[in-house]
């Protein structure tokens, strides 16, 4: 009987937890790594091979590592920090970095991992917690043929669609950053439209129903404004995530000397929401920046 494929999923947030469960359903020997004891217990109950706060004791057993943490600083700390994992992985291990990070950071990480004979895919993902839990995320991946081959079992487990965007790490991150431009602007303009409806005295339930059955709809409008209707701002993707992502968009535009007026406005809206104390709330809470409106579950915004 052949040895099972061993993968550690590092970062058991909304996306990471779904990805780990998808790996379990695909029959992979799946380890969950997270500082949160609650998250570890949740994945253990789902059937994980093991869960822990530090992946280093597992390093020799692993075929692959999937990182779904918040930002490049966390990725770098996990791989190359004082207790870095990378130096303990055996040569040929696949490292799939699915956090949204800058293209130059992805390229630098790939170079450093290659120096340890590790295979990296620059593979950011999209689809939200529901798609992650269903194993149907969209993956925008770049890397060598060897990296794709090594990580194919993970891609098969977590993705509904894999876009092989190039051989150079950084290309996947660039595609994701451009995608996040659209995602951030869509959330911001959805919030603006619903705020205007509130100010005009239009029922938000009615406005939502009209838009979701008409040409102005978008996936972000339908998904995020449903949360506004129930006053549910528990973070699935927080305001501060889009502060980070739209700053990556802005940095990319500066490097390319390219103007992005709509993305710049959206970034300022998320910054305003974060500055007002809503940074840890769901990104739909960007609607709270508008004065003189009434929202479900609130008396109004200040």
Buried (B, 14 or more C-beta within 10 A) or exposed (E): EEEEBBBBBBBBBBBBBBBBBBBBBBEBBBBBBBEEEEBBEBBBEBEBBBBBEEBBEBBEBBBBBBBBBBBBEBBBBBBBEEEBBBEBBEEEBBBBBBBBBBBBBBBBBBEBBBEBEBBBBBBBBBBBBEBBBBBBBBBBBBBBEEBBEBBBBBBBBBBEEBBBBBEBBBBBBBBBBEBBBBBBBBBBBBBBBBBEBBEEEEEBEEBBEBBBEEEEBBEBBEBBBEBBBEEBBEBBBBBBBBBBBBBBBBBBBEEEEEEBEBBBBBBEBBBBBBEBEBBBBBBBBBBBBBEEBEBEEBEEBE
